[in-house]
């Protein structure tokens, strides 16, 4: 798991909000974040540019990586943005934003690889 100092993390979120527009990454503490799950140790979760397994890879997250900032202010709101809505939640693609201390990324991952987690 990537450990990030809270001050640097919050500064990064402010920069991320400026880059992505207001309201995109609103969670800074409490609910609204995710951790990577269901990825084998030593493997990675590919974050895609579009909601498709054939889309370009934006970044890769290690097993148990995080925190991943959801697209809404809570994981419930973020789950509502996962598509397509007619599929079971684990099969949907969810928009995510990631700040790893050095850079920020936005992309899509399958919901089955995410578990709700408190934001630092």
C-alpha positions in Angstrom: 0.0 0.0 0.0 1.3 3.5 -0.7 1.6 5.6 2.4 1.0 9.3 1.9 1.5 12.0 4.5 -1.9 13.7 5.2 -0.6 17.2 4.4 0.9 16.1 1.1 -2.2 14.1 0.3 -4.5 17.0 0.9 -2.3 19.3 -1.1 -2.5 16.8 -3.9 -6.3 16.6 -3.7 -6.5 20.4 -4.0 -4.3 20.2 -7.2 -6.3 17.4 -8.5 -9.5 19.3 -8.0 -8.0 22.2 -10.0 -6.9 19.9 -12.8 -10.2 18.0 -13.0 -12.8 20.7 -12.2 -14.7 21.4 -9.1 -16.5 18.5 -7.4 -14.6 15.7 -9.0 -12.5 14.5 -6.0 -14.4 15.8 -3.0 -13.5 13.2 -0.4 -10.6 14.1 1.8 -11.4 12.3 5.1 -14.0 9.7 6.0 -15.8 7.6 3.4 -15.4 8.1 -0.3 -12.2 6.2 -1.0 -11.4 2.6 -2.2 -8.6 0.1 -1.8 -7.6 -2.4 -4.4 -8.8 -6.0 -3.7 -9.0 -9.3 -5.6 -5.7 -8.7 -7.3 -3.0 -11.3 -6.6 0.1 -10.3 -4.7 2.7 -9.2 -7.2 0.1 -8.4 -9.8 -1.4 -5.0 -10.6 -4.8 -3.5 -11.4 -4.8 -1.6 -14.7 -6.6 1.8 -14.6 -8.0 2.3 -18.1 -8.6 5.5 -20.1 -12.2 4.4 -21.0 -14.5 1.8 -19.5 -13.2 -1.1 -21.6 -10.6 -3.8 -21.2 -9.1 -2.9 -24.5 -8.7 0.8 -23.6 -5.2 2.3 -23.0 -3.7 1.8 -19.5 -3.5 5.1 -17.6 -1.6 3.7 -14.6 -1.2 0.5 -12.7 -2.0 0.0 -9.0 -0.4 -2.8 -6.9 -2.4 -5.4 -5.0 -3.9 -3.8 -1.9 -3.0 -0.3 -3.4 -4.8 2.9 -2.5 -6.3 5.1 -1.6 -8.4 5.6 -4.7 -10.6 8.6 -4.6 -14.1 7.9 -5.9 -15.9 10.2 -8.3 -18.4 11.3 -5.7 -18.5 12.4 -2.1 -19.2 8.9 -0.8 -18.8 5.4 -2.1 -22.6 5.1 -2.5 -22.6 8.1 -4.9 -19.6 6.7 -6.7 -21.2 3.3 -7.2 -24.2 5.1 -8.8 -21.8 6.4 -11.5 -20.5 2.9 -12.4 -21.6 1.7 -15.8 -23.5 0.1 -17.3 -26.3 0.4 -14.7 -28.1 -2.7 -15.8 -25.1 -5.0 -14.9 -24.5 -6.3 -11.4 -22.2 -3.9 -9.5 -19.1 -6.1 -9.6 -19.3 -6.1 -13.4 -19.6 -2.4 -13.8 -16.8 0.1 -14.7 -16.3 2.9 -12.2 -14.7 6.2 -12.7 -11.8 6.8 -10.3 -9.1 9.3 -9.5 -5.8 8.4 -7.9 -3.2 10.6 -6.2 0.0 8.7 -5.4 2.0 11.6 -4.0 3.8 12.4 -7.2 1.1 12.5 -9.8 -2.7 12.2 -10.2 -4.6 10.0 -12.6 -8.2 9.6 -13.7 -9.5 6.5 -15.3 -11.8 3.5 -15.0 -11.7 0.2 -13.2 -14.0 -2.7 -12.7 -15.9 -2.4 -9.4 -15.0 -6.0 -8.4 -11.5 -4.8 -7.8 -12.5 -2.1 -5.3 -13.6 -2.1 -1.7 -14.8 0.9 0.2 -12.2 2.4 2.5 -11.9 5.5 4.6 -9.9 8.3 3.1 -6.8 9.2 5.1 
